[in-house]
Amino acid sequence: MEMPVTGMLNEDGIHIDMDHLKNGEVKNFNVTILPPDPSDDKSILHTDRARFRSMAITFAGGVILGADSRTTTGAYIANRVTDKLTRVSDTIWCCRSGSAADTQAVADIVSYHLGMYATMEGKQPTVGVAAGLFQEICYANKEQLSAGIIIAGHHPSHGGSVYSIPLGGSLHRQSYAIGGSGSTYIYGYCDSYWKENMSEADGIGFVKGALREAIKWDGSSGGVIRMVVLTDKGAKRLLFLPDQGYEGPGDT
């Protein structure tokens, strides 16, 4: 018996069964949807949406990605120490905002195809290739997904680059990109303190300062600050703790 095929098959052969993914068949932290109780006059929240605060910047030697660690479902904090910085290849990482389940699924799909690309081509994909894959999936499924993605990476030929894909699936290359609910509060901060070709130390300070402002003013932001610094030497992860005023411990 031939099984029915759902989803979409594009010209490049990327098949995405989004209905299957949206049924919770990926590792995520969905909230179980319960039927309303007519005898209960209290409203019940049923949602799988998770809000994120994340950003990425270019600096003189590469790129820096940063994010807080709070995941919320409505008014509830579902996870205080979420890692929102996702590796999709050796030299490319992404920041996820929107629905946790959606963004995890999209990142897993892109990571698989980038691995196939590296195997078949014998070289690492560029950040533009990764951004194009993210954009294709997000745009083709924009009615089903709640996903905002920031892609950043370092390539030996192109240096560091940052791409942003907001809700709706458009693609934008930027010097720096911010996303998530907390980004509303830090546009002024970023406009005031952003400088092109900052040093690594200045870039880390800029990202940390912006995320601290988002955590201060946005109720859906909080927890620790995680960063990834991507240069020609590879990836370096940083962690800053709130009980130490986000001053350390630094390297992880």
C-alpha positions in Angstrom: 0.0 0.0 0.0 1.5 3.3 -1.0 1.6 5.9 1.8 0.3 9.4 1.0 2.9 12.1 0.8 2.1 15.4 2.4 4.0 18.6 2.6 5.9 20.1 -0.4 8.7 19.1 -2.7 10.6 22.0 -4.2 12.7 22.0 -7.3 15.8 21.5 -5.2 14.4 18.4 -3.7 13.8 19.7 -0.2 10.7 17.9 1.1 9.1 19.3 4.3 6.1 17.7 5.8 5.1 20.6 7.9 1.8 19.0 9.0 3.8 16.2 10.5 6.1 18.6 12.3 3.3 20.7 13.6 1.7 17.7 15.3 4.6 17.7 17.8 6.7 15.0 16.3 9.9 17.0 17.0 11.7 17.7 20.3 10.0 20.8 21.6 8.3 22.0 24.7 4.7 22.3 23.6 1.9 22.8 26.1 -0.8 20.2 25.9 -4.0 21.6 24.5 -6.9 20.7 26.7 -10.6 21.2 25.9 -12.3 24.0 27.8 -14.3 23.0 30.8 -17.7 24.7 30.7 -18.0 24.5 34.5 -14.8 26.4 35.0 -15.3 30.2 34.6 -11.6 30.8 34.7 -9.8 31.3 31.4 -7.1 28.7 30.6 -4.1 29.4 28.6 -3.3 26.9 25.8 -0.3 27.8 23.7 2.9 26.5 22.4 4.4 29.9 21.6 7.7 30.8 23.1 9.1 34.3 23.0 12.8 34.9 22.6 15.2 37.8 22.7 18.2 37.4 20.5 20.6 39.4 18.4 23.7 39.0 16.2 26.4 41.5 15.1 29.4 41.7 12.8 32.7 42.9 14.2 36.2 43.3 12.8 37.1 39.6 13.2 33.8 37.8 12.7 30.3 37.7 14.3 28.8 37.5 17.7 25.4 36.0 18.5 23.7 36.6 21.9 20.4 35.7 23.6 18.8 35.6 27.0 17.5 32.2 28.3 13.9 32.7 29.3 11.1 30.9 27.4 7.5 31.9 28.2 4.2 30.3 27.3 1.8 33.2 27.8 2.3 34.6 31.3 4.2 31.5 32.5 8.0 30.9 32.4 8.4 27.5 30.9 12.2 27.4 31.0 14.6 29.7 32.7 17.8 28.4 31.1 16.9 27.8 27.4 19.8 27.7 24.9 18.5 29.8 22.0 21.7 29.8 20.0 21.7 26.8 17.6 24.6 25.4 15.6 23.6 24.5 12.0 27.1 23.9 10.7 30.7 24.2 11.8 30.9 27.9 11.0 27.2 29.0 11.0 24.9 29.4 14.0 21.4 30.9 14.3 19.2 32.7 16.9 15.6 31.6 17.1 12.6 33.7 18.0 8.9 32.9 17.8 7.5 29.4 18.4 10.1 27.1 20.0 8.7 24.0 18.2 8.7 25.8 14.8 12.2 27.2 15.1 13.7 24.0 16.4 12.2 22.1 13.5 13.4 24.6 10.9 16.9 24.6 12.3 17.1 20.8 12.3 16.0 20.7 8.6 18.6 23.3 7.6 21.3 21.6 9.6 20.6 18.4 7.8 20.8 20.0 4.3 23.9 22.0 5.2 25.6 18.7 6.2 24.6 17.1 2.9 25.9 20.2 1.1 29.3 19.9 2.8 29.6 16.2 2.0 28.6 16.5 -1.6 30.5 19.7 -2.4 33.6 19.0 -0.3 33.5 22.4 1.3 31.7 24.3 4.0 28.6 26.2 2.9 28.6 30.0 3.0 26.3 32.0 5.4 24.3 33.1 2.3 23.6 29.5 1.4 22.3 28.8 4.9 20.2 32.0 5.0 18.7 31.0 1.6 17.6 27.6 3.0 16.1 29.2 6.1 14.3 31.8 4.0 12.9 29.2 1.5 11.4 27.1 4.3 10.1 30.1 6.3 8.5 31.8 3.3 7.0 28.6 1.8 5.3 27.8 5.1 4.7 31.4 6.4 1.0 30.6 7.0 1.9 27.8 9.4 5.1 28.9 11.1 5.7 31.5 13.8 9.4 31.8 13.2 11.9 34.7 13.2 15.5 33.6 12.5 18.8 35.4 12.7 21.6 33.6 10.9 25.3 34.5 11.5 28.5 32.9 10.6 32.1 33.3 9.5 33.5 32.1 6.1 37.2 32.2 5.1 36.4 34.0 1.8 33.6 36.3 2.9 34.4 37.0 6.6 31.5 37.5 9.0 28.0 38.1 7.9 24.5 38.4 9.5 21.1 37.7 7.9 17.7 38.3 9.4 14.4 36.5 8.5 11.4 38.1 10.3 7.9 36.8 10.4 6.7 36.3 6.8 9.9 34.9 5.4 11.7 37.9 3.9 15.5 37.9 3.9 17.8 40.8 4.9 21.5 41.1 5.2 22.5 43.5 8.0 25.5 44.7 10.0 23.5 43.7 13.1 20.1 42.2 13.7 17.8 42.0 16.7 14.6 39.9 17.2 12.0 38.7 19.7 9.7 40.6 22.1 12.5 42.3 23.9 13.9 43.9 20.8 11.2 46.5 21.0 13.0 48.0 24.0 16.5 48.2 22.6 16.3 49.8 19.2 17.3 53.2 20.6 20.2 51.6 22.6 21.5 49.8 19.4 21.2 53.0 17.3 23.1 55.0 19.9 26.0 52.6 20.6 26.4 50.6 17.4 29.8 51.1 15.6 31.1 49.4 12.5 34.2 47.2 12.8 34.2 47.0 16.6 36.8 44.9 18.3 35.8 41.6 19.8 35.7 43.0 23.4 33.7 46.0 22.3 31.3 43.7 20.4 30.7 41.5 23.4 30.1 44.6 25.5 27.6 45.9 23.0 25.6 42.7 22.8 25.7 42.2 26.6 24.5 45.8 27.2 21.6 45.4 24.7 20.5 42.1 26.2 20.6 43.5 29.7 18.4 46.4 28.6 15.9 43.9 27.1 15.9 41.8 30.3 15.4 44.9 32.4 12.3 46.2 30.5 10.7 43.1 28.9 8.8 40.8 31.2 9.3 37.9 28.8 13.1 38.3 28.9 15.4 37.1 31.6 17.8 34.4 32.9 21.4 34.2 31.8 23.0 35.7 28.7 24.6 33.3 26.3 26.9 34.3 23.4 28.8 32.6 20.6 31.8 34.3 19.0 32.6 33.0 15.5 36.0 33.8 14.0 38.5 32.1 11.8 39.6 30.3 14.9 36.2 28.7 15.3 33.4 29.1 17.8 33.8 30.3 21.4 30.8 30.2 23.8 30.3 32.7 26.6 28.0 32.7 29.6 27.1 35.6 31.8 25.1 35.1 35.0 22.5 37.5 36.6 23.7 36.9 40.2 27.1 38.2 39.1 25.7 41.3 37.4 26.3 39.6 34.0 30.0 40.1 34.4 31.0 36.4 34.3 32.1 33.7 34.3 32.6 34.4 30.6 34.2 31.5 28.7 32.5 28.1 28.9 
